[in-house]
């Protein structure tokens, strides 16, 4: 094995260039779409031989670096709505705590694995399919990409949103919403993220685009900002309670991913919102299909190590 | 009186037989020797496994089996099963009596196959399964456990993997090589060489193979387990700093 490095927490030697490359690809997508990339990186790391628990925890650590780099890049470009980000973050922390408790109950009942995998498939499937179809229609009709203004005919959803208390103006996003919206949606995303063990970027992005009606370029920067804090919390908690953060692994991944994130952030400014959305939708659908095939295809060995190793 | 004398002579005779047998035993124990080269393997930053050579000697006219065995413990595993159209973890199975590592090499292939006292068939008899497994599934899941360990490169047999040649002292010199995989845990492993005559073990000698973590990996492990909070903070701070540095470097590099 050329250029192999021993990863003490993972307990195995892995090719450095392979890890660097994986980090680069995922970091590129992170900068491009404003997603943490956890839903991509964790399965990829497991495929190259990292125990799943170490993969998830070390991935959070590298997302801290990638999202710091990405948030910084987007902040310089004026793409971070801090006000919205903080409200989503508060909701996300509350939701994450609720989600962890829910998983504990499900584990005790013995069906956590089923719930986690089905949640993955359904969420990735629904979000990917909806984004794909919506972006395709939008591109065909050549509708202008920026959709800051409220719809001309207020829908039931828009009227409901306007009727909520604590209306607040979000200058950077150019929307006026009830503060309850980002808080409640943050809780929802936090619960899902805890169940799925990811930062939640790929759920947060569609929530911001479709439910909070934020423009795509602000969505990316704000999502990265929120993911940064979520992953700081996860990294610290995993290090203390499970000892599964592999710093060496994270360092190689983050060198690749921070480089990738910079390229991603630059290219995201050159692509139109719909092009970005259709690309993200395709990747989300591909991951969904991969997980589904893994669930349906009979495994070669009917036993696996508990906790991933 | 005569009975007492006979009884005394019998005791002396039995004691003499025991003495001779025990002396013969100690002579035989020296007839088989083994050591691993290197006998200590250090896991440092660029460790990617290590080739180990087993060097030993057995009495002339004998066959040999070498076994490398890790500490015996319990393995907690998840059983996969079908739930509707999906394959999911459906319950926990605990395997007891399983060594963490099992390698076996022999001078002739038949010593590690079939109903031999060495190799996988023999190992399976030492394993016991508990948890979500029915009595009629025991054999199937014991085999699945071996498959899992083989897929991790932690269990392997090499029938015919030992070579012999006459030694200067009249015995047979035995050598064999195996690759200690990168995912082996730091521990002390037993390397045992058994002299075999007509398919039966006549003598055995064991030595230790020590695997130790050193240098940076050892430092990181002690930080992660003994100073977990500090390690967590360090991991976060390093990640944030790297993110900023990379962001700053790219700003300077231009290109946009």
Interface residues (C-beta under 8 A of the other chain):
Chain A: X1 X4 X5 X6 X8 X9 X11 X12 X13 X61 X62 X64 X65 X66 X67 X68 X69 X70 X72 X73 X76 X110 X113 X114 X117 X232 X235 X236 X237 X238 X239 X240 X243 X245 X247 X248 X250 X251 X254 X255 X258 X259 X261 X262 X266 X269 X295 X296 X297 X298 X299 X301 X302 X303 X304 X305 X306 X307
Chain B: X43 X44 X45 X46 X47 X48 X49 X75 X76 X77 X78 X79 X80 X81 X83 X85 X86 X87 X88 X89 X91 X92 X93 X141 X144 X145 X147 X148 X151 X182 X183 X185 X213 X217 X218 X220 X221 X224 X225 X228 X229 X231 X232 X233 X234 X235 X236 X238 X239 X240 X242 X243 X244 X246 X247 X250 X251 X255 X256
